[in-house]
Amino acid sequence: MSLSSRLLTLALLAPAACGKTPAETPSGQAVMDLRHTRQPGGQAVVRWRGDAVTAEELTRRFQEMSPALRERYVETGARRDYVESLARFDLLVREALAQGLQDDAEVVEATRRALVGRLMRSRLEEAPVAITDAELAEAYAARREDFVRPERVRLSHVFLAAPRGDTAVETAARSKAQALLAQARALPSGDFAAFGQLAREHSQEPRTAPLDGDLRYLPLDALSHEFGPELAQAAQALTDEGALSDVVRTDKGLHVLKLRARQPAQHLSLDDVREELRVRLEGEKRTRAWADYLARVEKQLSLAVDLDALARVPVDVQAPMQKPSGPMPGTVPAP
């Protein structure tokens, strides 16, 4: 294979990815033509042995530039500098080939990665992604809670157990709760960490005490169901972030509440989120199409893993790291 033709043999992807079978093209090898003049014809503007940049190519390159960048090349001298820079680049490519650098591990791996990236882009761009109104309506119904939800509040609390009917326990708990409320009121309203410390040290609610008393975001009806309507009413009365409630009595005991944040109610119709859903569904369809394509390639080229041989490959986590012998191979995770 002559350098004058500037054809480069590289280790490439299996040709089945291009719709060819291993019988048609040697597996793992292909011939890549790096010339500017892969297609015959055209008026050469700058030439060197075996190749040239044509006026047609140069015209296309200028058209692909922004108008502001194009202004740099109005003068012939600037255009000459540009085409000479293109030619010098290719002369260095020719020199790299002459030195056999096409077989360098880094070059081969970079080419393989570029091929896989280009293949993925082309397959994803070609995937059929037409989304019907019925599909949009179905997706909206399935994800309705993402678009329609009641107001939610995020509270932190200190809880002291005091079941109704036990006067002595309630009296002691209320005294402690009032003391904790006084400590909380002495803190800056935005100091949630200090309030969380009170919850970790004193709260008797085992699920939230380790979380600084954080109840996370909950709608008021969930608060009422979980802790009692008194807690939901007290939460509704808190309007400013960092605000504290008085001591709140529920069936299970006493609470000191601190409002961390509110999320307003949301009522988005299908029309409100139609384009958002369309983009999401298009992405899902492209992902499924890529998974199907990858499965076909694996089947066509008889992908198989020898688990016994794989199990015998040593992985010594205690061994020191060695100098890399080349770039890490590219991978494509299972869909």
C-alpha positions in Angstrom: 0.0 0.0 0.0 1.8 3.2 -1.2 2.1 6.3 0.8 1.3 8.3 -2.3 -2.3 7.1 -2.1 -2.3 7.9 1.6 -4.4 4.9 2.5 -4.1 3.8 6.1 -4.9 0.3 7.5 -6.2 0.5 11.1 -7.7 -1.9 13.6 -11.3 -0.8 13.5 -14.7 -1.9 14.6 -16.1 -5.2 13.4 -17.6 -4.5 10.0 -21.0 -5.9 11.0 -21.6 -2.5 12.5 -21.7 -1.1 9.0 -24.1 -3.8 7.8 -21.3 -6.1 6.4 -20.6 -9.6 7.5 -17.2 -11.0 8.5 -17.1 -13.0 5.3 -17.2 -9.7 3.2 -14.4 -7.9 5.1 -11.6 -9.2 7.3 -12.7 -9.0 10.9 -11.2 -6.1 12.8 -9.4 -4.5 9.9 -10.4 -1.8 7.3 -8.7 0.5 4.8 -9.2 4.2 5.6 -8.6 6.8 2.8 -7.2 10.0 4.3 -6.9 12.0 1.2 -8.7 15.3 0.5 -9.3 14.1 -3.0 -11.1 11.0 -2.2 -13.6 12.0 -4.9 -12.1 12.8 -8.3 -12.4 16.2 -10.0 -12.2 19.8 -8.8 -9.6 22.6 -9.3 -6.6 22.2 -7.1 -5.7 25.3 -5.1 -2.8 23.8 -3.3 -1.2 20.4 -4.1 1.4 18.1 -2.9 2.5 14.6 -4.0 -0.6 12.4 -4.1 -3.2 14.9 -2.8 -4.6 18.4 -3.1 -7.1 20.8 -1.6 -9.5 21.9 -4.3 -11.3 25.2 -4.8 -14.6 23.3 -4.2 -13.5 22.0 -0.8 -12.1 25.4 0.2 -15.4 27.1 -0.8 -17.3 24.7 1.3 -15.0 25.3 4.3 -15.5 29.0 4.0 -19.3 28.6 3.8 -19.2 26.6 7.0 -17.4 29.4 8.9 -19.3 32.2 10.7 -19.5 35.5 8.7 -17.2 37.1 11.2 -14.5 34.4 10.8 -15.0 34.5 7.0 -14.0 38.2 6.9 -10.4 37.1 7.8 -10.0 35.5 4.4 -11.2 38.3 2.1 -7.6 39.1 1.2 -5.8 36.6 -1.0 -2.8 36.6 1.4 -4.9 35.4 4.3 -6.4 32.7 2.2 -2.9 31.6 1.1 -1.9 31.3 4.8 -5.0 29.2 5.5 -4.5 26.7 2.6 -0.8 26.4 3.4 -1.7 25.6 7.0 -4.1 22.9 5.8 -1.4 21.4 3.6 1.2 21.5 6.4 -1.1 19.5 8.6 -1.5 16.8 5.9 2.2 16.8 5.3 2.7 15.9 8.9 0.1 13.2 8.6 2.1 11.8 5.7 5.2 11.9 7.8 3.4 10.1 10.7 2.4 7.4 8.3 6.0 7.1 7.0 7.1 6.5 10.6 4.5 3.8 11.1 2.5 5.7 13.7 -0.8 4.4 12.4 0.1 1.2 14.4 0.7 3.1 17.6 -1.6 1.9 20.4 -2.8 5.5 21.2 -3.6 6.2 17.5 -5.5 2.9 17.1 -7.5 3.4 20.3 -8.3 7.0 19.4 -9.6 5.8 16.0 -11.7 3.1 17.6 -13.3 5.5 20.0 -14.0 8.0 17.2 -15.6 5.3 15.1 -17.8 4.1 18.0 -18.8 7.7 18.8 -19.7 8.4 15.2 -21.7 5.2 14.9 -23.6 5.9 18.1 -24.5 9.4 16.9 -25.6 8.2 13.5 -27.8 5.4 14.9 -29.4 7.7 17.5 -30.0 10.4 14.9 -31.6 7.8 12.5 -33.8 6.2 15.2 -37.5 6.7 14.5 -38.8 9.0 17.2 -42.2 10.1 16.1 -44.4 10.7 19.2 -48.1 10.5 18.9 -50.7 12.4 20.9 -51.8 9.1 22.4 -48.3 8.4 23.6 -48.1 11.9 25.2 -51.4 11.4 27.0 -50.3 8.0 28.3 -47.0 9.4 29.5 -48.7 12.3 31.2 -51.0 9.9 33.0 -48.2 7.7 34.1 -46.1 10.7 35.4 -49.0 12.8 36.6 -47.6 13.2 40.1 -44.6 15.0 38.6 -46.9 17.7 37.2 -49.8 17.8 39.6 -49.1 17.8 43.4 -50.4 19.6 46.5 -48.4 22.1 48.5 -45.7 20.4 50.5 -43.8 21.5 53.6 -40.4 20.4 55.0 -40.3 20.5 58.8 -37.8 19.6 61.4 -39.1 18.6 64.8 -38.2 17.6 68.3 -40.6 14.9 69.6 -41.2 13.9 73.2 -43.4 10.8 73.8 -46.4 11.5 76.0 -49.4 9.4 75.2 -52.8 11.0 76.1 -54.1 10.0 79.6 -50.8 9.8 81.4 -50.8 13.1 83.2 -47.5 12.7 85.0 -45.7 11.8 81.8 -47.3 14.6 79.9 -46.5 17.2 82.6 -42.8 16.2 82.6 -42.7 16.1 78.8 -44.3 19.5 78.5 -41.9 21.1 80.9 -39.0 19.7 78.9 -40.6 20.7 75.6 -41.0 24.3 76.7 -37.3 24.3 77.8 -36.3 23.0 74.3 -38.6 25.6 72.6 -36.8 28.3 74.6 -33.4 27.0 73.5 -34.6 26.9 69.9 -36.0 30.4 70.0 -32.6 31.6 71.2 -31.0 30.3 68.0 -30.8 32.3 64.7 -33.9 31.4 62.6 -31.7 30.1 59.8 -29.5 27.9 62.0 -31.0 24.5 61.1 -27.9 22.7 62.1 -28.2 23.9 65.7 -31.9 22.9 65.8 -30.9 19.5 64.3 -28.5 19.1 67.2 -31.4 19.6 69.7 -33.3 16.9 67.7 -30.4 14.4 67.8 -29.9 14.9 71.5 -33.5 15.0 72.8 -36.0 13.8 70.2 -37.6 10.5 71.0 -38.8 9.8 67.4 -36.3 7.1 66.2 -36.8 7.5 62.5 -36.1 11.3 62.4 -33.8 12.0 65.3 -30.7 10.7 63.4 -31.7 13.0 60.5 -31.7 16.1 62.7 -35.4 15.8 63.1 -35.9 16.3 59.3 -39.4 15.1 58.1 -38.5 15.8 54.5 -41.1 17.2 52.1 -44.6 16.1 52.9 -48.1 17.4 51.9 -50.3 18.5 54.7 -52.6 15.5 54.4 -49.6 13.1 54.8 -48.5 15.0 57.9 -52.0 14.7 59.3 -52.2 11.0 58.5 -48.7 10.3 60.0 -48.7 12.5 63.0 -52.2 13.9 63.5 -54.3 16.9 62.3 -52.8 19.1 65.0 -49.3 18.9 63.4 -50.7 19.6 60.0 -52.6 22.7 61.3 -49.5 23.9 63.1 -47.4 23.5 59.9 -49.9 25.4 57.8 -49.6 28.3 60.2 -45.9 28.6 59.8 -45.2 30.9 56.9 -41.6 32.0 57.1 -38.6 29.7 56.7 -37.0 29.1 60.0 -40.2 29.9 62.0 -40.9 27.9 65.1 -44.2 26.6 66.4 -45.4 26.6 70.0 -45.4 23.1 71.6 -47.9 21.0 69.6 -49.9 18.2 71.2 -50.8 15.1 69.2 -52.0 11.7 70.3 -48.5 10.4 70.6 -46.8 13.3 72.3 -45.4 16.8 72.0 -43.6 18.4 69.1 -41.5 21.5 68.6 -41.6 22.3 64.9 -39.3 24.4 62.7 -40.2 25.2 59.1 -37.4 24.5 56.7 -39.1 25.2 53.3 -42.3 25.1 51.4 -43.1 23.9 47.9 -46.2 25.5 46.3 -48.9 23.4 44.8 -48.4 22.5 41.1 -51.1 22.0 38.5 -49.5 21.6 35.1 -51.8 20.3 32.3 -50.8 18.1 29.4 -50.6 21.2 27.2 -48.2 22.8 29.7 -45.7 19.9 29.6 -46.3 18.6 26.1 -42.9 19.6 24.7 -41.1 18.4 27.9 -42.8 15.0 27.6 -42.1 14.9 23.8 -38.3 15.4 24.4 -38.3 12.8 27.2 -40.2 10.2 25.1 -37.9 10.8 22.1 -34.9 10.2 24.3 -36.4 7.0 25.6 -37.2 5.7 22.0 -33.7 6.5 20.9 -32.3 4.6 23.8 -34.4 1.6 23.1 -33.5 1.7 19.4 -29.8 1.7 20.3 -30.3 -1.2 22.7 -32.0 -3.2 19.9 -29.2 -2.3 17.4 -26.5 -3.3 19.9 -28.3 -6.6 20.5 -28.4 -7.3 16.8 -24.7 -6.6 16.4 -23.8 -8.9 19.3 -25.9 -11.7 17.8 -24.5 -11.2 14.3 -20.9 -11.4 15.5 -21.6 -14.2 18.1 -20.6 -12.4 21.2 -19.8 -14.8 24.0 -18.1 -14.7 27.3 -16.2 -17.7 28.6 -17.0 -17.4 32.3 -14.6 -20.1 33.3 -11.7 -18.4 31.6 -12.8 -15.0 33.0 -12.9 -16.4 36.5 -9.2 -17.5 36.2 -8.0 -13.9 35.3 -6.2 -12.7 38.4 -7.2 -9.4 40.0 -4.7 -8.7 42.8 -6.0 -5.6 44.7 -2.8 -5.5 46.8 -0.3 -5.4 43.8 1.2 -2.0 43.0 0.1 -0.1 40.0 2.2 -0.7 36.9 3.0 1.8 34.2 0.3 1.7 31.5 1.2 -0.3 28.4 -1.2 1.8 26.3 -4.5 3.7 26.6 -7.4 2.0 28.4 -9.7 0.2 25.9 -13.1 1.8 25.1 -16.2 0.2 26.5 -19.9 0.3 25.8 -22.1 -0.7 28.8 -25.0 -3.0 28.5 -28.2 -1.2 27.7 
